[in-house]
Amino acid sequence: MDINLVKFNTDVGRTKPENLVHTEAACPFCDVEHLTDILEVDDDIIFLKNKYKVIEGADLFVLIEGRECQSDMPDYSKEKMRRVIKMGIKQWQNLLASGKYEEVLFFKNYGVMSGGTIRHPHMQLVGFPHLKSELLFDEAELRGLVIAARDGVEFNISNCPRVGFGELNIVMEAGGSFDALADFIQVGVHYVKNFFNKRTTSYNIFFYHRADKIFAKVMSRYVTSPYFVGYNIHFLPNNIERIAKEIQEHYFPKK
């Protein structure tokens, strides 16, 4: 079976801080003066090594998005959102170009269903010396019904979803605008948190690259379908046209 199989250290995993369920627990990202292995700082955006190396043989990094613990991407100004995305992509591309890794994963967890443990807004990067890039995603999962486009960047909803429901994609061609990429990601997250489904409290953002393209997928998270978990069956919901129209009406009204 051709898969990427990596080792997860459960002993380290048990020591990780958690404050999504246990909300009274202290936030390690708020305690800035005790952070270690900081690699770069841009005002309140901090890029550092992750001290909890739960994935064996990989290098783990964290991008703390800002000082405000209870904020999230929809709350940011356009300027702040763009700085966060540009900082993340800069670090991602630097790691990819370092020659140390076959692949570097770049993603965000938000909420108890996302696989995350810390509420404070942050993203993660994981560098793998050995990982089969061709198995990470199928480019068809990033194509779909176009919602908006500008400056070499397309915003769409999947018509061949990776898992199922309401997957929003941003596709940046070579030479495309990082500002447009950031703006569309912010719209996608705002829609997921405010309009997609009243029961949605969690989401992920997954970044991918192929040739000179950059892709981002904003995915609502909830209990994953047993059809997918057990049988790898992907669902194509019957409301993607309705979602596309709703996003256009909310965020891109015709002038």
N, C-alpha and C positions, 0 to 999 in steps of 0.2 A: 504493500500500500504506500503510495507516494504522498507523504504528508510532512509537514514541519513538526517535529516532536522535540520539545525542550523540557529541561528538568526544572521543576518548581520546588524551592526549599520551604517546606511547611514549617520548619522550626523557626526560620526567620520570619515567615508570614505571621506567626502567632505573636511576635513582638512588635508588629507595626501598630502605631497609634490609630485610633478610630474615633470619630466624633459625628458620624452620620446617624447612627442609631443611639449611641451614648452621647447625646448632645451636650452634656455637662462637662465632658472631657476637654482638657486644654488643647488648643490648636498649636501645633509645632510651627506652622508657617507664620503665625502672628508674632512669635518670639524671635524676631529677626536677629537680635544681638547674639543669640546662641546658635544660629545657623552655621554650618561648617561646609567646607569644600565649595565655596561660592566661586563660580567661574566668570560670570559677567553680570553687571547691574546696569539697568537703564531706568533711572529714577526709582520707582517702587516695583519694577519688574525685575525678578531675580532668577538667574539660571544657575543651577548648582547640581552637584552629584547627589543621587539618592542613596542615603546610607543603608536602606533596607534592600539588600540585593537578593530578592526573592527568586530571581531567575538565574540559575547557575550558568556560568560561562558568558554572561552578557554584562554590559555596562549600562547602568540605569541613571537617568537624569530627570530633574524636575524643573519646570518653568512656572514659578509663582507669578500669577498675573497681576498682582497688586497688593496693597496693604489692607484693603477692605475685605474682611472675612465673610460677610454676608451678602456681598455683591455677586454679580455674574455678568456675562457678556452683554445681555440686553440693557444693563444699567450703564455701560461705558459710553463715553462720548465717542464719536466717530474717530477722533484723533487717537484716543486711548486704545480703542479696538484695533486700529491699524497698527499701532506700535506693538501691541501684544502679538498679533499674527506675524508681523515682519520679524520680530525678535525670535519667535518660535521657528519660522522657516529658515532664518539665518543660521540658527544653531543646528537645525536638522541638516541643512545642506553642508555645513562645515563638518559635521560628523560623517556624512556620506562621502565627502571628499577627502577625509583623513587617511583613507586606505586601510583603516583598522577593521572595517566591518563590511560584510557582504550586504547587509541590509540594516536600516535604522527605522524603527517604528515610531510614529509620532501621533499621539492621540490625546483625547480628553475624556475623563469620566465625570459625570455630574449626577448626584443622587444615588439613593440606596440600591436601585436596580441596575446601575451602570457598571458595577464592578469596582467602584471607588471606595475609599475609606475616610477621606478627609473632605470636609465641607468647603474649606477655603479654596477659591477658584485657582486652579492650576492645570497644567498639561504635563504629559510625560513623554520622554524619549528613551528608547531602548535600543542600544547598539548590539547587533549579533555578529560575531566573527564568521559564523556559518549559518546561513539560512537561505532557503530557496525562494528567491524573489518571485518567480513565476507562479508560485502556489499561493501567494498572499491575496490576490484578487483577480477578478476578470473585468476587463475594461467595460464590458457590457453592463456591469452592475452600476456603472457611473454615468450611463447614458439614460435619456428619458425625455419626457414631455417638457419642452422649454417654457420656463416661466418668465425669465428676463435675461438680457445679455447686454454687456457693454465692455468696451476696452479690452477685448480679447478674453473675456471671462463669461461663461454661461452658467446660469442657475436653472436647474431642472429637477423634476421629480421622477424617480426611477420607474421605468416600465419593465425592468428586469431586476427586481429588488434582490439584494443580498440575502435578506431574511423575509421581509414582508412589508409592513405597513408604513406608508408615509415617509419613505427615505428620500431626503433632499440632497442633491449633489451640486457641487460647484466645480467647474472644470476650467482651469486656466491654461490657455495655449502658450507656447513659447512667446515671450515678449509681452504677455498680458499684464494687466495692472494688478499689483498687490493690494492697492486700495480697494478696487472692485471686489477682489477675492475676500478681503476682510469684511466689506460691507454686506456681501451676500451671505457670508457665514453668520453675521450678526442678525440679519433678517431671518435666516433659517432657525436659529436658536430661539429668537423671540417668538416666532410662529409656533414652534414645538411647545414652548412653555406656556403660551397664552391662548392658543386657538385650536391646536390639533386635536386634543382629547383632554377633557377635564381631569381624567385620572392619570395623565402623564406628569410625573414628577422627576423623571430621570432621562438623561440622554447621553449619547457619546458623539464625539467628532473624531473621525478617522481620516488621516491624511495618507495619500499615496502618490507615487511618482512613476512615470514611465516615459522614457526618452526625455523630451523637454517639457512635458506636461506635468502640472500639479493638479491633484484632485482632492476634494474634501467631501466627506459624507456626513451629514447631520442625521443621526438616527435616534428616534424616540426609543426608550427602553421600558419594558414591562416584562411580565413573565413570558419567556420565549416559547413559541409554539412547539408542542410535542411533535408535530409533523416535521419541523426542521431539525430539532434536537435528535429525534430518533431515526429519521429517514431522509434527512437532507432535502425535504420538499419545501420549495420557496412558494410563498403566496403572492399573487398579483391582485391587489384589492381593486374593487370596481369603482373607486372614488378618486382616482388620481387626477382626472380632469377637473373634478369639483374642487380638490385641494389646490390645484394650480390656479384656477380662477379666483379662489378665495385669497390666496397670497397676492395675486395681481391686484385685486381690489383693495386690500389692506395696505400694501406697500408700494405698488407701482401703478397708481390710478392714472388713467388716460387724461391728458391735459386738453 
